[in-house]
Amino acid sequence: MATPVSILLVEDDAEIAEFISLYLAAHDVHTTVASNAQEMDAAFSTAAYDLLLLDLNLPGEGGLSIFRRVRSEKRIPIIILTAQSEDGDKILGLEMGADDYIVKPFNSRELLARIRAALRRIEVPNSIGDRTARQAYLFGGWRVDILAREVIAPCRIKVAMTAAEFDLLQALCENPNRVLTRDQLINMTHDPTSGPFGRSIDVLISRLRQKIEADPKKPLLIQTVRSENYIFSARVTYA
């Protein structure tokens, strides 16, 4: 990363927390550790962080409850840490708006790649190239403002989007009326080294449909093609 960043890690296992902190410190990522919800709240009250790394299995207030609170109060990328046995919680976390997840035990390089990818997704694009020269995508009365990273509905109301949701919608707007595979969408919206995301793409598609489709159960904009592919069936113009 070009400049040091600061993340808040909520993890009650001291050994895991120390391992993560030491590894990330060697890569210019400063980590503050909280072992429970109370310590997390105290950390947030005294400093700002670029990203929240949140374990789901915590004493006291559980990870999912913490996630709901933070997501409703702060604009911050959240990566959830889960165990293999917590697959249902992982999917629920994604459906609620988590930016990513990583399963324990994990490779330290993979964790760093996921953090870098999440931070890149919230950066404002620069002015280089045709893609970033476009200020907004327009379709069916919707406006996707690239520079402001905002989505405006036809009724002129701003629709809240997570960083991952916005990136996926932008990728669809850039490729209208073209069948896209899960792998293609993964490559467009995630770091190529960050592992399998097939299920998370499906969850993101479902969340986008809830936000931009008139009837999410009968989508007209984001359509499924042959079970595992998607097509954005909209006439997209640029501003």
N, C-alpha and C positions, 0 to 999 in steps of 0.2 A: 504494500500500500504506500502511496506517495507520502502521506503524512500519518503520524501516529493517531490511532483512534482509541476510544475508551468504551469498553463494554461492561455491562453488569451481568454477572453470572449468579444465578440463584440455584445452588446445589448444596445439599446437606451432607454429602460424602466428602470429607475433608481431603482424602487422598486424590479423588478425581478432581476436585476443585484446585488443588495445588498443581497437579499435573497439567491441567488446562492453562492455568495462570502462567506457569513457567514457560510452557511451549509458546503461548501467544506473545509473551513478553519478548521472546527472541525474534519475533516477527513484527515488532513495533505496534503491538496491540496491548494496551494497558487494561488489566482486568480487575474489577472490584468484585469481591465475593460476598454474597449474602447466603446464609444457610436456611432462611425461612422468610415468610412474608413480612414479619416485623422488621427484620434487618434490611430487606429490600426497600420497604417504605422509607426507612431512615436514610438509606443511600440516595434514593430519589429526591429526598427533601434537601439534600446538601450539594448535589451535583447533577449535571446533565450527562447523558450517555448516548452513544451512537447506535447501540444495539443491545437488546436484552436476550441473553441465553438462558432459557428457563427449563429446569428439570420438572417433569410432571409429578414424580413421586416424592412428595415433600411432607414433613410433619406439620401438624396444625392445618392451616389453610392450604388446600391442595393446589397443584399446578394449574389445573383448568380454571379454578376460581380466580387465582391470581391473574391468569391470562385474560379473563373477561374484564377484570378491573382495569388492568393496564391498557388493554386495547380501547376501552371506552374513554380513558382519560388522556392518553398520550399518543402522539404520532412518532412511533419508534419501531423499527424492524424487530420482529420477535422470531427467534429460532427455538423450537422446543426440542428437548432431549427426552427420548423415550427408551424403554426396554422393549425387547421383542414381545413380551407378554402384554404390553400396553398398546397393541395395534389399534384397538377401538378408540382409545383416547387420542392417539396420533391423528387418526382420520377426523375425529371431532375437532381437534385443535385446528387442523387445516380448514375445515368447514367454517370455523369461527373467524378465520382470518390470519392464521399464522403464516409468516413469510416462508418458512421452511421447517424441516425437521431432520434430526439425525438420530440413528438408533445405536444404543449402547450394546456391546463395546464398539467404539468407532476408531478409525485411523486419524491420528492428529492432523495429518496433511489434508484429509477430507474435511475435517472440521474447519480448518483455516480457509479452505476453498469455499465452503458454504458461507462463512462469514464475509469473505471478500465479495462473493456474488450478491449477497443480500445488500451490502453497502453500495455496490455499484448500481443496483437497481433503483436506489433512491437519489442518485446523483442527477443533477440537471444536465441534459445532454449539451455538448458544445456545438459550435456552429459549423463544424467541418462536415462536408459531404451533403449529398442530396437529401438523405433521410432527415438529418437534423436541420436542414434549411427549411423544411416544412414546419409551420408553426402549429397546425392543427389538422386533424382528420374529421371530415363531416360525413354523416350517413343518417338518413331517415330522421332528420331533425336533431340528432345527437352531435355533440362537439367534443372531440378528444384533444385537449390542449397539451401539446408535447412539452413546451417550455415550462408551463405552470404545473404540469402533471395533474391536470384536473379533467373530470368528465362532467359535462353539462347535459342534462336531459332536455328533451324537446320543450318541457314546461319551464325551462330556464333555471331549474334547481340543480345545484351541484350534488353529484352522487358520490358518496364516500367510496374510495377504492384503496385496497392495500397495494403496496408496491408491486407485489407479484401479480395481482389482478390487473393493474394498469399495464404492466409489461406484456401480459398475454393479450389484452385488448389491443394494444399498439401493434403487436405482431400480426394479429388478425386483420387490422385495418391496412397494414402494409401488404397483405396478401389476399385481397378479396376475391371471392369466387374461384378459389384454388383449393383443391383437396390437400390437406396437411396431415401428416402422420403425427403420432405422439412424439416420435424421436425428433422430427423437424421442429415441433413446438418447444420441446425441451432445449434444443440447441439455440433457438431464438430467444429463450427467456431465462436460461440458467447457464452457469459456468460449465463448459464441456467436461471438466474433470470432477464434477460434483456428484456423480453417481446416478442411480436410477430414480426417475421422477414420474414414471408412467401414471401411477395412481394419483399423485399430486396434481398432474395436469388435468385429469378427469375431475378432481375436486374443484380446481380453479374454473374449469369450464362450467360446472354446475353453479358455482357462485356468481359467475358473470351472467349466466342466464337469469338468475334470480334478480339481477339488477337492471338488465337492459331488455329483456324479453317481455312482451305483453302477457304471454302465458308461458312460463318456464317449462311446463310439462309438454307443451307443443311449440318448441322453439322454431322461429322463422328466420332468425339471424344466424345463430350458431347451430348448425345442423350436424348430426352424426352421420357419417358415411361408412357403411360396412363395419359397424361396431367399434372400430378402433381409430378411425380417422375423422377429421372435422373439416367443415367448409364454412366460411363466413359469407353468407348469401346476402350481401348488401352492396349498393352502389356507393362507393367511397370517392369523395372528392377532397381536395387539399386546399388549405388556406395559408 
